[in-house]
Amino acid sequence: MIDAIRARRRTVTHDPRPDQPGGLSPDDFQRLERLRRLTRLMDTRWRIPGTRIPIGLDGIASLVPVAGDTATAVVSAYLILEASRFGLPKSLIARMVFNVMLDWAGGSVPVIGTLFDVAFKANRMNLNLLHEHLEQRLAGAPARR
C-alpha cells in the first residue's frame, strides 16, 4: 500500500507548465512562501528590545558556540536544497553555500560570533539571491551566473 501511495505522489507532482509565467507552478509559489517564512524565523523574526536590530533563531542559537551554529547551518542547508529545486545555476548555489559557511565559521567564535550572527543574515541574503534569479527568469532576461 505504501508503494501505491508513493507512486501516486510521483504522478501527482506538478511539472512546470509552459502557460505559466517563467514555468513556475503553484507548488513553486508555495515553496517560495515556505522559504520566506523560514528565512524570517531564522534571521529577522524579533527585534532586540530597545533597538531596531532584528534577530532570529540564528542569532539566538549562536549563544551556544559551534553547536548552535551547526544546528542553524543544517536549517540553512535545507533552505538551499529547497531553493535549488527552482533550477538555479550551480554558481548561484555555490554562492549560497559560501554564505552559509561564512555564517557558520563567523558565528562559531565565542562572544564575537554572536554579534557576527546578529549582523550577518546569510539566509536573508540567500533568499534575496533566489528572488533576484526568479525575477530575471520571469522577466525573460538571462539570469546572472
N, C-alpha and C positions, 0 to 999 in steps of 0.2 A: 504494500500500500504506500509506503514511504517513497518508493521508486516512482510510483504513478504520480504522486504529488510533485516530486522534483521534475519529472518530465513535463508535467503541465505548466509548472512555473517557467520552464525554459521556453515553452511555446507561447506563453502569455507576455513575455518581456517585449517591450516596445523598441523597435529599431527606429532610428531617425527617419522621419518621413520627408520626402522632398517638398511637400506642400507647406511645411512649417519653416519659419524663418531660421536660417542657419542650421537646419537639420536638428533642432532641439525638440525633444519630445516633452510631454507633460511631466514625465518622470524626471527629466533633466532639470526642469524648473523646481520640482520638489526637492531634488538632491541639492540644488543650489541654495534653497531656503534652509535646509538642514545644516549645510556647511556654514551659512551666515550665522545661524543661531549658536552653533557650537563655537565658532570663532569669537563671537561676542562673549560667551560664557568664559572662554579661556583667556581673553585679553582685556575686555573693557566692560564687564558686567556691572561693577560697582565703582564708586568714587571714594578716594581716601577722604575721611571726614575732615572738613575744614579746608579742603583744597578742590581743585578741578581735575586732579590727576586720576585717570581711570585705572582700574586694577581688575584683574580676573583671577581665575584659578591658577593660571601660570605663575603670576606674581606671588600668590599666597603659598602655593606649593614649594616655591623656591626658598621658603624659610627653612626647609629641610634640605640642606645641600646634597647634591648628587641624586638622592633617591626621589625627591620631589621633582627635580628637573627631568629625571629619566621617565617618570610617570607621565609628565606632561608632554615629553617628546614622543611617547608612544601615541598619545592622542593626536599630536601634530602629524605623525606619520599616517594615521588613519585619514586625517583631512587631506593629505597629499594623495593618498590612494584613491579616495573618492573624487578628488579634483582630476586625477589622471584619466578617469573614465569619460571625461569630456574630449578626449583625443588631443591632449596637449602635446606640443613638441617636446622632445627629450631635453632640450636645452632649458626650457621653462621648468620642467620637473626638477632638473638638476639645480636650478637657482632656488627653487622652493626647499629642496633638501638642504642646500647650503644655509639658508635662513634658519632652519630648524637646528642644524648642527651648531651654528653660531650661538643661537639662543641657549642650547643645552650647555655648551662649553662656557659661555659667559655667565650663565646662571648657576653653574656648579661651584663657583668660587664662594666660599662663606662670606657673609655680610655684603660685600660689594656685589655679589651675584644677585642678591635680592633687588638691589637698586637697578642693576642692569635689566633684570626681568620686568620690572615695572616700566622701564623706559623703552625697551626693545620689544616690539609686538610682532613676532615672527608670523603668527597665524593671520593677523590682520594684513600684513604685507603680502602673504601668500594668497589670501582671498582677493586682494586688490589686483595681483598679477592675473588671477583667474578671470576676474571681471574684465580687465583690460583685454585679455585674449578673446573672450567671448564677444565683447563689444566689437572688436575688429572683425571677428568672424561673421557676426550678424550684419555688419556694415558692408561686408563683401570685400574688405581690404585684406591683403595678406597680413597675417599676424607676424609680429617681430619674432625672430628666432635667436 
